[in-house]
Structure formats: C-alpha cells, structure tokens
C-alpha cells in the first residue's frame, strides 16, 4: 500500500517509514497483512528485541508483582476479604482504562509524521500485522513504564494502604486481558462464547471482517452463502486481507 509520494518497503524496518505516508497511513494501517511472520520494526537489534514478547512472559513477570502489591495492603492492616474486594475493584478499574485507551487513543486518526509513527508503535502495528504472535502482548519494558505512571497516579487518587491492592488488582486485570487477547488470536477455543469472539463476522475483537485464524471471504459461493476460509484452505500461502474487501493472495 502506498501514499501518493511514498511507498512502505516491507523488507526494511517499518517504524520510521510509516510516518511518511501522511494521510494515506489510515488506509495502509487498516489493510492487514495476515501472516505469522514478525516484521522488523527497528534497525537496532536492541530496540527490536524490546518490541517482541512471547505470551508467557506476561504472567511470569506480572502475576508475582501483582501478588506482592496486594499483600502490602494486607500487611497494612486490611482484612483478607477487603483486600480481595479491592483487588477485584482494581481489575475493573483496569478494564475501564483499557476501554478508554481503545476508544480515545488507539483508534485516533493521524496524518503527521510523528503522530503516525506513535500510533503505529502503540497499536497500529497490531492492526497491520494481527497475527504477529510476538507483538500481541505488551513488552515488559513498555508495561513497566505504564505501571510506574499508574502507580504514581494511584498515589494521588487513593490512600497509602488501599493503593497497593487496587494497583495489584489492576495488574491482574491486565494479565487476564493480554492472555485472552493472545488466545483469541492464536488459540483454538472450544467454548462457544470465545469461539464466537474469535470467528465473529461482525469482527467484535478488532473491527475486521475477520479475526484470528479463520478468514471471511465476502464473495458468495454457488449456493449464495458467504464463504469461510480456514487454516487448511490457506495452507502455507500468505494472504493480505483488506477490511470489507475480501481475501487476496499476496
């Protein structure tokens, strides 16, 4: 996909290219390339490593951290039932914040160089490469920066003894969200509710006609029914899927 005066070279690091697309960035970033390959973001190997995370790193790091914060509120004199309740409330606070991020930040329309670059880094890359398994969860370095920001914010909003449990509950909520997010994209759910979320024609998860590993071809077959193209059908081929435009072999 190209802008009027610029074409993104997918064989080169992407992050500092996408800003040049200008107004064409919106169309480009919402035309996903659905492969399991992980595109290169930066020329620097160190920067590149910091953008990639395997899914199990998230619970491995953040569940112990969350439990430690929650235990602090308990040692400060709160009863166990109250600590559990505050943790649950903290998880719901995270859920609300996550919604706000998606509603008011992740899906903003950008056109300037740095705005495009910023948007691509924080969320646009997920729309462009939805099956990139190494960039479906938040990298620890980025998550740590966000955690420090929210810890300080919670210090303004809550008391000294309630802040740790609320914050720890928020971390648990974050881990649950990221694990569900990854599973919807790369898992093989058996429960009907999650399966519907994964394969929904309404694109409940990410505003596409397709989600995860089942691909919807809007063209109709001979019976007049809309077709679904599964993993076995696409075999080892690579596909690019344009929203509302169908499935194209690339």
Number of C-alpha atoms within 10 A of each C-alpha: 14 15 16 9 9 15 13 18 12 12 8 14 17 20 18 19 18 28 24 21 25 19 17 20 25 17 15 19 22 19 20 22 21 22 18 14 13 13 18 18 21 17 13 10 10 9 11 14 13 13 19 20 17 14 20 10 13 20 18 11 12 19 19 14 15 23 17 14 20 25 17 18 24 19 11 12 10 16 12 13 10 14 23 17 15 23 29 19 18 24 25 17 17 21 16 11 13 15 13 12 12 12 11 9 13 16 13 13 13 19 17 15 17 15 16 27 23 17 22 23 17 13 17 23 22 20 20 19 23 21 23 22 20 18 21 24 24 21 19 18 11 12 16 13 11 11 16 11 11 14 17 11 12 17 15 11 10 13 10 12 18 22 25 29 30 30 27 29 29 26 27 24 24 23 22 16 17 18 17 14 17 20 17 21 22 17 14 13 15 9 8 9 9 15 14 16 18 26 22 19 18 14 16 15 17 14 13 21 22 27 24 22 21 19 25 23 19 16 14 11 11 8 7 8 10 12 15 17 14 12 11 8 11 14 8 9 10 15 16 17 24 19 15 13 13 15 19 12 9 9
